[in-house]
Amino acid sequence: MEKILDALRAIVGDAHVLTAGDLSAWELDWRKRARGKALAVVRPANTAQVAAVVRACAAAGVSMVPQGGNTGLVGGSTPDASGRQVVLSLQRMNAVRAIDSANLSMTVEAGCILQTLQETAEKAGFLFPLSLAAEGSCTIGGNLGSNAGGTQVVRYGNARDLCLGLEVVTAQGEVWEGLSGLRKDNTGYDLRDLFIGSEGTLGIITAATMKLYPMPAAQLTAWAAVPSMEDAVTLLGLAHRHLGAGLTGFEVMGQFALGLVAKHFKQQRVPLYEDTAFCVLLENSDHKSESHAREQFERLLETAMEDGCVTDAVVAENLQQAHQLWHVRESIPLAQAEEGLNIKHDISVPVSLIPEFVRVTDQLLEKAIPGVRLVNFGHLGDGNLHYNVQAPADGDAAAFLRDQEENVNALVYDSVQAFGGSISAEHGVGSLKLDKLEKHKSPVALGLMRAIKRGLDPDNLMNPGRVLRI
C-alpha cells in the first residue's frame, strides 16, 4: 500500500495525505453510528488533482469514498473497517467560481459550505433557497450527492431542481465538463441527473452551477396550532390558494416533538404547543412588500380559524422573532438526541394520505411496543416526515435501539410502502438502508440502477457498498 500512498502524496502533497493521528472527523459519521478505518484521507485542491487521485486509485484497485462536510445521516460517506479505502475529502475545493447575474446562476466548487453559498448569493442581491439544519457545515457537493431537500422544497424543489450543471470526475479519472448553466439542453440523456442523488457511487462531483432567484421584498413567518394532521393538510391547501408561489415553507411538528425542545432547551420559548396535537410553521415570501405579505397571512389565518383547522396562531413581528420560531423547529433533532438514542425515519407519502398513514402507523407501533413515543415532524408541504421513534419513558434507550430497530423499521417501511411512499425522502440510502432498498424498490428499478452502476463504474471503486449491493 505504500506505493499508492507515495503516488497520492506526489499528486496532492505530503500535508494533504493523512494517515496518522486522530482521523475521526473523516472516519466517524455525524450520528456516531458508523466508524471506519481509512487507508488515507486525501485532500485535493482542484479538479485536476481529483482526477489524478482517481486514476491512481483505479490503477491500484483501491476504492474511494467521496466526502464533503460528513454531515450525512445514513452512513454514506465514511470508510469501511478494512483500512483499504481512500477518503477523498473535497473540503479544500470551496471556491465560488462565478456569479452570472443575467443568467441567475452561480458556479461553485463541491466543497463550498452551503451557508457560504447562501451568504455570497445574498451579498450579490440574490436568493439561493436550499436551506437545512446542517447548512453551516454541509457542502454543496454532498447536498447534490444526496439530493438534499430542506425547508423550502415546497416552493423551490430539492437540490436536483436547483442545479443547472455539473463538473464530474468519472470512475476512470476523466473530467466531464457540464457547467454550461443552460436551462434547456435536449441533447440526449440527462447525465446531470444520473450523478445527483447517486451518493458518490457513479463519479465525484467537483463543481456545480446552481440557480439563483431574485431576493424577495419580504419574508414573513407564522406559527399555527392545528388540532390534527388532517387539519394541517387542510391548512396546507388553504395556504396554496391564498399564498400561491409565495408559500416557501410549511413544516409540521407534533406535540411530543415540541415538548422535547421545551424540556431540553428551556431558554427557548415554544409557542402554542401544550394544548394542541400539532403546530405548523409557515413562511410567506412576497415580491411586493411586507405589508402585502402580512395582509395575505392575516387573510389566510382568518379563513383557517373560521374553517376550524387552526385554533390559534401568531405571526412574527420581525426577523428576530422569525428566526426564533425557525430555531425551535430546527432544535427538534437535537432535543431528541438529548432524550436518548432513537430510531430515525426519513419517509415521504403523498400529502393527501399522510393523516391516514400517521393514524395507522401510530396504532401499529403503540400495539407492538406499549408506551412507545413518536417524534413526528417534517416538511409536510412536500410530503416528507421525519417519523422517529423514541423508547418508552421508563425504558433503556440504548437497549431499545439495539433490540427494536429492525422490528420498528420493518413496521414503518411496510406501512410506507402500503401508502405508496418512499423509505428515503431526502437523506439518501447510504449503507444504513442498503438492505431496505432491496426489499422496497421494484426489481425492475434495481436492475436498471445496477446496469447504470456497472456501466459507469465497472470495477465498483466508487463508494462501494452504498445505495446498491453489487
VENWO-V129220 format. One line per field, one symbol per residue. ss: DSSP state (2 for helix, 1 for strand, 0 for the rest). phi: phi as a letter, one per 20 degrees, with the letter a starting at -180 (. if undefined). A space follows every 10 residues. Layout:
ss: ???
phi: ???
This chain:
ss: 0222222222 2202221100 0002222100 0000100111 1100002222 2222222222 0001111000 0000000000 0000111110 0000011111 0000111110 0012222222 2220011000 0000000012 2222200000 0022220022 2211111111 0000111100 0000000000 2222200000 0011111111 1011000111 1111110022 2222222222 2222221111 1111222222 2222000000 0000000111 1111110002 2222222222 2222222000 0111100022 2222222222 0222222220 0110011100 2222222222 2222222200 0011111112 2201111111 0000002222 2222222222 2222222200 0101000000 0002222222 0022222222 2222220000 0100000000
phi: .fffffffff edngfdcecc nedffdedff emdccccefa ddcfdbfgfg fffffffffe meeccfbdel dfdcmdcdff efmcdeeded ffeceefacd ffelbcdcef effgfffgff fffencddef bbfeffcfdf ffgffdlgdn ecfgddnfgg fedeacdcef fenedeecef mfecbddofe fgffefnelm edrdfdabdd fdcgfffbcd ccccecfbfg ffffffffff fedlfffdbb ddbfgfgfff fffecffeed emefdbfbcc ddcddcedaf ffffffffff fffffffnec daacdgebff ffffffffgf egfffffffp gbdecdccbg gfefgfgfff fgffffffcg ngddddbqeg gdnddeeecd fggeeeffff ffedgfffgf fffffgffem dcebebendl efdgfffged dfgfffffff fffffecfel delfmdmced
